[in-house]
């Protein structure tokens, strides 16, 4: 069975929409970044994931 990955959902706009409307933990997003870097995938996807992590961390500190 293929492992579920956010980046396998489609293009950057699909991923952006998924991140906006679904909830993910920092650990899940970090795992996604590691996967993206290992597979030398699109840097814009990595940037989206990093932005989402920053946003989650900002909300935690409030």
HTML snippet that shows the backbone in 3Dmol.js (N, CA, C, O; Angstrom):
<script src="https://3Dmol.org/build/3Dmol-min.js"></script>
<div id="view" style="width:600px;height:400px;position:relative"></div>
<script>
const pdb = `
ATOM      1  N   UNK A   1       0.842  -1.181   0.000  1.00  0.00           N
ATOM      2  CA  UNK A   1       0.000   0.000   0.000  1.00  0.00           C
ATOM      3  C   UNK A   1       0.891   1.249   0.000  1.00  0.00           C
ATOM      4  O   UNK A   1       1.873   1.319   0.739  1.00  0.00           O
ATOM      5  N   UNK A   2       0.544   2.216  -0.822  1.00  0.00           N
ATOM      6  CA  UNK A   2       1.325   3.437  -0.942  1.00  0.00           C
ATOM      7  C   UNK A   2       1.133   4.305   0.298  1.00  0.00           C
ATOM      8  O   UNK A   2       0.016   4.477   0.787  1.00  0.00           O
ATOM      9  N   UNK A   3       2.242   4.848   0.796  1.00  0.00           N
ATOM     10  CA  UNK A   3       2.193   5.701   1.971  1.00  0.00           C
ATOM     11  C   UNK A   3       1.532   7.023   1.610  1.00  0.00           C
ATOM     12  O   UNK A   3       1.832   7.607   0.569  1.00  0.00           O
ATOM     13  N   UNK A   4       0.631   7.497   2.470  1.00  0.00           N
ATOM     14  CA  UNK A   4      -0.055   8.766   2.245  1.00  0.00           C
ATOM     15  C   UNK A   4       0.913   9.920   2.469  1.00  0.00           C
ATOM     16  O   UNK A   4       1.561  10.004   3.512  1.00  0.00           O
ATOM     17  N   UNK A   5       1.005  10.789   1.506  1.00  0.00           N
ATOM     18  CA  UNK A   5       1.829  11.990   1.605  1.00  0.00           C
ATOM     19  C   UNK A   5       1.049  13.170   1.065  1.00  0.00           C
ATOM     20  O   UNK A   5       0.330  13.047   0.073  1.00  0.00           O
ATOM     21  N   UNK A   6       1.189  14.309   1.713  1.00  0.00           N
ATOM     22  CA  UNK A   6       0.509  15.524   1.267  1.00  0.00           C
ATOM     23  C   UNK A   6       0.937  15.876  -0.150  1.00  0.00           C
ATOM     24  O   UNK A   6       0.111  16.288  -0.965  1.00  0.00           O
ATOM     25  N   UNK A   7       2.212  15.717  -0.447  1.00  0.00           N
ATOM     26  CA  UNK A   7       2.730  16.110  -1.756  1.00  0.00           C
ATOM     27  C   UNK A   7       2.197  15.240  -2.889  1.00  0.00           C
ATOM     28  O   UNK A   7       2.309  15.615  -4.056  1.00  0.00           O
ATOM     29  N   UNK A   8       1.627  14.099  -2.567  1.00  0.00           N
ATOM     30  CA  UNK A   8       1.052  13.240  -3.599  1.00  0.00           C
ATOM     31  C   UNK A   8      -0.382  13.635  -3.937  1.00  0.00           C
ATOM     32  O   UNK A   8      -1.041  12.962  -4.730  1.00  0.00           O
ATOM     33  N   UNK A   9      -0.866  14.719  -3.341  1.00  0.00           N
ATOM     34  CA  UNK A   9      -2.252  15.131  -3.538  1.00  0.00           C
ATOM     35  C   UNK A   9      -2.466  15.864  -4.855  1.00  0.00           C
ATOM     36  O   UNK A   9      -3.601  15.967  -5.320  1.00  0.00           O
ATOM     37  N   UNK A  10      -1.416  16.368  -5.458  1.00  0.00           N
ATOM     38  CA  UNK A  10      -1.570  17.105  -6.703  1.00  0.00           C
ATOM     39  C   UNK A  10      -0.561  18.228  -6.801  1.00  0.00           C
ATOM     40  O   UNK A  10       0.566  18.125  -6.317  1.00  0.00           O
ATOM     41  N   UNK A  11      -0.993  19.302  -7.439  1.00  0.00           N
ATOM     42  CA  UNK A  11      -0.073  20.426  -7.640  1.00  0.00           C
ATOM     43  C   UNK A  11       0.017  21.304  -6.383  1.00  0.00           C
ATOM     44  O   UNK A  11      -0.614  21.011  -5.368  1.00  0.00           O
ATOM     45  N   UNK A  12       0.787  22.358  -6.462  1.00  0.00           N
ATOM     46  CA  UNK A  12       1.029  23.231  -5.314  1.00  0.00           C
ATOM     47  C   UNK A  12      -0.268  23.851  -4.808  1.00  0.00           C
ATOM     48  O   UNK A  12      -0.453  23.985  -3.598  1.00  0.00           O
ATOM     49  N   UNK A  13      -1.162  24.229  -5.706  1.00  0.00           N
ATOM     50  CA  UNK A  13      -2.437  24.813  -5.279  1.00  0.00           C
ATOM     51  C   UNK A  13      -3.284  23.808  -4.508  1.00  0.00           C
ATOM     52  O   UNK A  13      -3.939  24.177  -3.533  1.00  0.00           O
ATOM     53  N   UNK A  14      -3.282  22.552  -4.927  1.00  0.00           N
ATOM     54  CA  UNK A  14      -4.009  21.507  -4.199  1.00  0.00           C
ATOM     55  C   UNK A  14      -3.427  21.322  -2.803  1.00  0.00           C
ATOM     56  O   UNK A  14      -4.165  21.163  -1.830  1.00  0.00           O
ATOM     57  N   UNK A  15      -2.115  21.344  -2.712  1.00  0.00           N
ATOM     58  CA  UNK A  15      -1.442  21.179  -1.420  1.00  0.00           C
ATOM     59  C   UNK A  15      -1.742  22.370  -0.519  1.00  0.00           C
ATOM     60  O   UNK A  15      -2.006  22.199   0.671  1.00  0.00           O
ATOM     61  N   UNK A  16      -1.703  23.566  -1.077  1.00  0.00           N
ATOM     62  CA  UNK A  16      -2.011  24.777  -0.314  1.00  0.00           C
ATOM     63  C   UNK A  16      -3.432  24.698   0.254  1.00  0.00           C
ATOM     64  O   UNK A  16      -3.656  25.026   1.419  1.00  0.00           O
ATOM     65  N   UNK A  17      -4.373  24.268  -0.558  1.00  0.00           N
ATOM     66  CA  UNK A  17      -5.766  24.136  -0.125  1.00  0.00           C
ATOM     67  C   UNK A  17      -5.894  23.084   0.979  1.00  0.00           C
ATOM     68  O   UNK A  17      -6.617  23.293   1.953  1.00  0.00           O
ATOM     69  N   UNK A  18      -5.207  21.974   0.832  1.00  0.00           N
ATOM     70  CA  UNK A  18      -5.239  20.912   1.841  1.00  0.00           C
ATOM     71  C   UNK A  18      -4.694  21.414   3.169  1.00  0.00           C
ATOM     72  O   UNK A  18      -5.284  21.152   4.218  1.00  0.00           O
ATOM     73  N   UNK A  19      -3.581  22.130   3.138  1.00  0.00           N
ATOM     74  CA  UNK A  19      -2.988  22.653   4.368  1.00  0.00           C
ATOM     75  C   UNK A  19      -3.907  23.669   5.039  1.00  0.00           C
ATOM     76  O   UNK A  19      -3.935  23.777   6.265  1.00  0.00           O
ATOM     77  N   UNK A  20      -4.651  24.407   4.234  1.00  0.00           N
ATOM     78  CA  UNK A  20      -5.538  25.432   4.770  1.00  0.00           C
ATOM     79  C   UNK A  20      -6.770  24.825   5.435  1.00  0.00           C
ATOM     80  O   UNK A  20      -7.247  25.344   6.445  1.00  0.00           O
ATOM     81  N   UNK A  21      -7.285  23.739   4.884  1.00  0.00           N
ATOM     82  CA  UNK A  21      -8.565  23.205   5.341  1.00  0.00           C
ATOM     83  C   UNK A  21      -8.475  21.936   6.181  1.00  0.00           C
ATOM     84  O   UNK A  21      -9.496  21.453   6.672  1.00  0.00           O
ATOM     85  N   UNK A  22      -7.294  21.396   6.353  1.00  0.00           N
ATOM     86  CA  UNK A  22      -7.118  20.186   7.163  1.00  0.00           C
ATOM     87  C   UNK A  22      -6.184  20.502   8.319  1.00  0.00           C
ATOM     88  O   UNK A  22      -5.416  21.463   8.271  1.00  0.00           O
ATOM     89  N   UNK A  23      -6.261  19.695   9.341  1.00  0.00           N
ATOM     90  CA  UNK A  23      -5.365  19.933  10.479  1.00  0.00           C
ATOM     91  C   UNK A  23      -4.270  18.874  10.510  1.00  0.00           C
ATOM     92  O   UNK A  23      -4.529  17.677  10.389  1.00  0.00           O
ATOM     93  N   UNK A  24      -3.057  19.344  10.674  1.00  0.00           N
ATOM     94  CA  UNK A  24      -1.886  18.484  10.756  1.00  0.00           C
ATOM     95  C   UNK A  24      -1.071  18.908  11.964  1.00  0.00           C
ATOM     96  O   UNK A  24      -1.081  20.078  12.349  1.00  0.00           O
ATOM     97  N   UNK A  25      -0.373  17.967  12.557  1.00  0.00           N
ATOM     98  CA  UNK A  25       0.510  18.296  13.675  1.00  0.00           C
ATOM     99  C   UNK A  25       1.862  18.739  13.126  1.00  0.00           C
ATOM    100  O   UNK A  25       2.181  18.515  11.958  1.00  0.00           O
ATOM    101  N   UNK A  26       2.640  19.365  13.986  1.00  0.00           N
ATOM    102  CA  UNK A  26       3.985  19.786  13.599  1.00  0.00           C
ATOM    103  C   UNK A  26       4.816  18.562  13.218  1.00  0.00           C
ATOM    104  O   UNK A  26       5.593  18.613  12.264  1.00  0.00           O
ATOM    105  N   UNK A  27       4.657  17.468  13.950  1.00  0.00           N
ATOM    106  CA  UNK A  27       5.410  16.246  13.644  1.00  0.00           C
ATOM    107  C   UNK A  27       5.062  15.700  12.263  1.00  0.00           C
ATOM    108  O   UNK A  27       5.945  15.262  11.526  1.00  0.00           O
ATOM    109  N   UNK A  28       3.783  15.727  11.914  1.00  0.00           N
ATOM    110  CA  UNK A  28       3.375  15.258  10.585  1.00  0.00           C
ATOM    111  C   UNK A  28       3.974  16.130   9.491  1.00  0.00           C
ATOM    112  O   UNK A  28       4.460  15.626   8.479  1.00  0.00           O
ATOM    113  N   UNK A  29       3.936  17.432   9.701  1.00  0.00           N
ATOM    114  CA  UNK A  29       4.475  18.350   8.697  1.00  0.00           C
ATOM    115  C   UNK A  29       5.993  18.231   8.587  1.00  0.00           C
ATOM    116  O   UNK A  29       6.547  18.321   7.492  1.00  0.00           O
ATOM    117  N   UNK A  30       6.656  18.032   9.709  1.00  0.00           N
ATOM    118  CA  UNK A  30       8.107  17.840   9.694  1.00  0.00           C
ATOM    119  C   UNK A  30       8.468  16.569   8.939  1.00  0.00           C
ATOM    120  O   UNK A  30       9.442  16.538   8.186  1.00  0.00           O
ATOM    121  N   UNK A  31       7.686  15.533   9.144  1.00  0.00           N
ATOM    122  CA  UNK A  31       7.891  14.278   8.418  1.00  0.00           C
ATOM    123  C   UNK A  31       7.721  14.491   6.915  1.00  0.00           C
ATOM    124  O   UNK A  31       8.465  13.924   6.115  1.00  0.00           O
ATOM    125  N   UNK A  32       6.748  15.304   6.540  1.00  0.00           N
ATOM    126  CA  UNK A  32       6.522  15.622   5.129  1.00  0.00           C
ATOM    127  C   UNK A  32       7.723  16.364   4.539  1.00  0.00           C
ATOM    128  O   UNK A  32       8.135  16.087   3.413  1.00  0.00           O
ATOM    129  N   UNK A  33       8.280  17.305   5.300  1.00  0.00           N
ATOM    130  CA  UNK A  33       9.445  18.057   4.826  1.00  0.00           C
ATOM    131  C   UNK A  33      10.625  17.114   4.615  1.00  0.00           C
ATOM    132  O   UNK A  33      11.322  17.205   3.604  1.00  0.00           O
ATOM    133  N   UNK A  34      10.848  16.215   5.558  1.00  0.00           N
ATOM    134  CA  UNK A  34      11.935  15.236   5.419  1.00  0.00           C
ATOM    135  C   UNK A  34      11.746  14.396   4.161  1.00  0.00           C
ATOM    136  O   UNK A  34      12.699  14.151   3.421  1.00  0.00           O
ATOM    137  N   UNK A  35      10.519  13.960   3.925  1.00  0.00           N
ATOM    138  CA  UNK A  35      10.204  13.164   2.734  1.00  0.00           C
ATOM    139  C   UNK A  35      10.490  13.962   1.464  1.00  0.00           C
ATOM    140  O   UNK A  35      11.082  13.443   0.517  1.00  0.00           O
ATOM    141  N   UNK A  36      10.072  15.215   1.449  1.00  0.00           N
ATOM    142  CA  UNK A  36      10.279  16.076   0.280  1.00  0.00           C
ATOM    143  C   UNK A  36      11.771  16.273  -0.001  1.00  0.00           C
ATOM    144  O   UNK A  36      12.208  16.214  -1.150  1.00  0.00           O
ATOM    145  N   UNK A  37      12.540  16.505   1.054  1.00  0.00           N
ATOM    146  CA  UNK A  37      13.981  16.730   0.884  1.00  0.00           C
ATOM    147  C   UNK A  37      14.689  15.466   0.414  1.00  0.00           C
ATOM    148  O   UNK A  37      15.591  15.539  -0.420  1.00  0.00           O
ATOM    149  N   UNK A  38      14.293  14.311   0.936  1.00  0.00           N
ATOM    150  CA  UNK A  38      14.905  13.044   0.529  1.00  0.00           C
ATOM    151  C   UNK A  38      14.648  12.752  -0.940  1.00  0.00           C
ATOM    152  O   UNK A  38      15.503  12.196  -1.629  1.00  0.00           O
ATOM    153  N   UNK A  39      13.473  13.127  -1.416  1.00  0.00           N
ATOM    154  CA  UNK A  39      13.095  12.839  -2.790  1.00  0.00           C
ATOM    155  C   UNK A  39      13.341  14.008  -3.732  1.00  0.00           C
ATOM    156  O   UNK A  39      12.930  13.985  -4.893  1.00  0.00           O
ATOM    157  N   UNK A  40      14.023  15.041  -3.212  1.00  0.00           N
ATOM    158  CA  UNK A  40      14.380  16.223  -4.009  1.00  0.00           C
ATOM    159  C   UNK A  40      13.170  16.791  -4.752  1.00  0.00           C
ATOM    160  O   UNK A  40      13.235  17.095  -5.943  1.00  0.00           O
ATOM    161  N   UNK A  41      12.078  16.924  -4.024  1.00  0.00           N
ATOM    162  CA  UNK A  41      10.848  17.442  -4.607  1.00  0.00           C
ATOM    163  C   UNK A  41      10.836  18.966  -4.609  1.00  0.00           C
ATOM    164  O   UNK A  41      11.787  19.613  -4.170  1.00  0.00           O
ATOM    165  N   UNK A  42       9.783  19.501  -5.092  1.00  0.00           N
ATOM    166  CA  UNK A  42       9.598  20.929  -5.316  1.00  0.00           C
ATOM    167  C   UNK A  42       9.853  21.764  -4.052  1.00  0.00           C
ATOM    168  O   UNK A  42       9.275  21.503  -2.997  1.00  0.00           O
ATOM    169  N   UNK A  43      10.712  22.752  -4.174  1.00  0.00           N
ATOM    170  CA  UNK A  43      11.030  23.599  -3.022  1.00  0.00           C
ATOM    171  C   UNK A  43       9.832  24.434  -2.588  1.00  0.00           C
ATOM    172  O   UNK A  43       9.742  24.815  -1.420  1.00  0.00           O
ATOM    173  N   UNK A  44       8.906  24.726  -3.504  1.00  0.00           N
ATOM    174  CA  UNK A  44       7.729  25.501  -3.116  1.00  0.00           C
ATOM    175  C   UNK A  44       6.836  24.708  -2.168  1.00  0.00           C
ATOM    176  O   UNK A  44       6.179  25.293  -1.308  1.00  0.00           O
ATOM    177  N   UNK A  45       6.805  23.391  -2.313  1.00  0.00           N
ATOM    178  CA  UNK A  45       6.037  22.547  -1.394  1.00  0.00           C
ATOM    179  C   UNK A  45       6.696  22.577  -0.017  1.00  0.00           C
ATOM    180  O   UNK A  45       6.008  22.673   1.000  1.00  0.00           O
ATOM    181  N   UNK A  46       8.008  22.497   0.017  1.00  0.00           N
ATOM    182  CA  UNK A  46       8.738  22.565   1.289  1.00  0.00           C
ATOM    183  C   UNK A  46       8.474  23.906   1.964  1.00  0.00           C
ATOM    184  O   UNK A  46       8.266  23.958   3.177  1.00  0.00           O
ATOM    185  N   UNK A  47       8.480  24.988   1.194  1.00  0.00           N
ATOM    186  CA  UNK A  47       8.201  26.316   1.748  1.00  0.00           C
ATOM    187  C   UNK A  47       6.796  26.391   2.329  1.00  0.00           C
ATOM    188  O   UNK A  47       6.604  26.968   3.400  1.00  0.00           O
ATOM    189  N   UNK A  48       5.815  25.820   1.647  1.00  0.00           N
ATOM    190  CA  UNK A  48       4.441  25.806   2.158  1.00  0.00           C
ATOM    191  C   UNK A  48       4.361  25.070   3.489  1.00  0.00           C
ATOM    192  O   UNK A  48       3.707  25.533   4.424  1.00  0.00           O
ATOM    193  N   UNK A  49       5.026  23.930   3.571  1.00  0.00           N
ATOM    194  CA  UNK A  49       5.014  23.145   4.802  1.00  0.00           C
ATOM    195  C   UNK A  49       5.699  23.901   5.941  1.00  0.00           C
ATOM    196  O   UNK A  49       5.219  23.891   7.074  1.00  0.00           O
ATOM    197  N   UNK A  50       6.819  24.554   5.636  1.00  0.00           N
ATOM    198  CA  UNK A  50       7.528  25.326   6.658  1.00  0.00           C
ATOM    199  C   UNK A  50       6.691  26.506   7.143  1.00  0.00           C
ATOM    200  O   UNK A  50       6.690  26.816   8.334  1.00  0.00           O
ATOM    201  N   UNK A  51       5.984  27.164   6.233  1.00  0.00           N
ATOM    202  CA  UNK A  51       5.118  28.273   6.628  1.00  0.00           C
ATOM    203  C   UNK A  51       4.002  27.789   7.544  1.00  0.00           C
ATOM    204  O   UNK A  51       3.648  28.462   8.511  1.00  0.00           O
ATOM    205  N   UNK A  52       3.453  26.625   7.237  1.00  0.00           N
ATOM    206  CA  UNK A  52       2.380  26.070   8.066  1.00  0.00           C
ATOM    207  C   UNK A  52       2.892  25.728   9.464  1.00  0.00           C
ATOM    208  O   UNK A  52       2.186  25.946  10.449  1.00  0.00           O
ATOM    209  N   UNK A  53       4.099  25.200   9.560  1.00  0.00           N
ATOM    210  CA  UNK A  53       4.697  24.896  10.867  1.00  0.00           C
ATOM    211  C   UNK A  53       4.891  26.182  11.667  1.00  0.00           C
ATOM    212  O   UNK A  53       4.579  26.227  12.857  1.00  0.00           O
ATOM    213  N   UNK A  54       5.407  27.225  11.019  1.00  0.00           N
ATOM    214  CA  UNK A  54       5.592  28.507  11.708  1.00  0.00           C
ATOM    215  C   UNK A  54       4.258  29.037  12.231  1.00  0.00           C
ATOM    216  O   UNK A  54       4.176  29.540  13.351  1.00  0.00           O
ATOM    217  N   UNK A  55       3.231  28.921  11.418  1.00  0.00           N
ATOM    218  CA  UNK A  55       1.908  29.400  11.824  1.00  0.00           C
ATOM    219  C   UNK A  55       1.388  28.610  13.026  1.00  0.00           C
ATOM    220  O   UNK A  55       0.821  29.193  13.951  1.00  0.00           O
ATOM    221  N   UNK A  56       1.576  27.300  13.018  1.00  0.00           N
ATOM    222  CA  UNK A  56       1.152  26.478  14.153  1.00  0.00           C
ATOM    223  C   UNK A  56       1.913  26.860  15.416  1.00  0.00           C
ATOM    224  O   UNK A  56       1.327  26.954  16.494  1.00  0.00           O
ATOM    225  N   UNK A  57       3.207  27.080  15.284  1.00  0.00           N
ATOM    226  CA  UNK A  57       4.022  27.462  16.440  1.00  0.00           C
ATOM    227  C   UNK A  57       3.631  28.833  16.981  1.00  0.00           C
ATOM    228  O   UNK A  57       3.638  29.044  18.194  1.00  0.00           O
ATOM    229  N   UNK A  58       3.290  29.764  16.096  1.00  0.00           N
ATOM    230  CA  UNK A  58       2.842  31.087  16.531  1.00  0.00           C
ATOM    231  C   UNK A  58       1.533  30.982  17.294  1.00  0.00           C
ATOM    232  O   UNK A  58       1.352  31.648  18.314  1.00  0.00           O
ATOM    233  N   UNK A  59       0.624  30.156  16.811  1.00  0.00           N
ATOM    234  CA  UNK A  59      -0.663  29.992  17.482  1.00  0.00           C
ATOM    235  C   UNK A  59      -0.502  29.322  18.843  1.00  0.00           C
ATOM    236  O   UNK A  59      -1.262  29.609  19.768  1.00  0.00           O
ATOM    237  N   UNK A  60       0.479  28.436  18.973  1.00  0.00           N
ATOM    238  CA  UNK A  60       0.743  27.779  20.257  1.00  0.00           C
ATOM    239  C   UNK A  60       1.223  28.775  21.300  1.00  0.00           C
ATOM    240  O   UNK A  60       0.855  28.691  22.472  1.00  0.00           O
ATOM    241  N   UNK A  61       2.041  29.712  20.866  1.00  0.00           N
ATOM    242  CA  UNK A  61       2.649  30.645  21.808  1.00  0.00           C
ATOM    243  C   UNK A  61       1.694  31.750  22.256  1.00  0.00           C
ATOM    244  O   UNK A  61       2.017  32.509  23.171  1.00  0.00           O
ATOM    245  N   UNK A  62       0.546  31.848  21.636  1.00  0.00           N
ATOM    246  CA  UNK A  62      -0.422  32.899  22.022  1.00  0.00           C
ATOM    247  C   UNK A  62      -1.178  32.517  23.262  1.00  0.00           C
ATOM    248  O   UNK A  62      -2.027  33.277  23.726  1.00  0.00           O
TER     249      UNK A  62
END
`;
const viewer = $3Dmol.createViewer("view");
viewer.addModel(pdb, "pdb");
viewer.setStyle({}, {cartoon: {color: "spectrum"}});
viewer.zoomTo();
viewer.render();
</script>
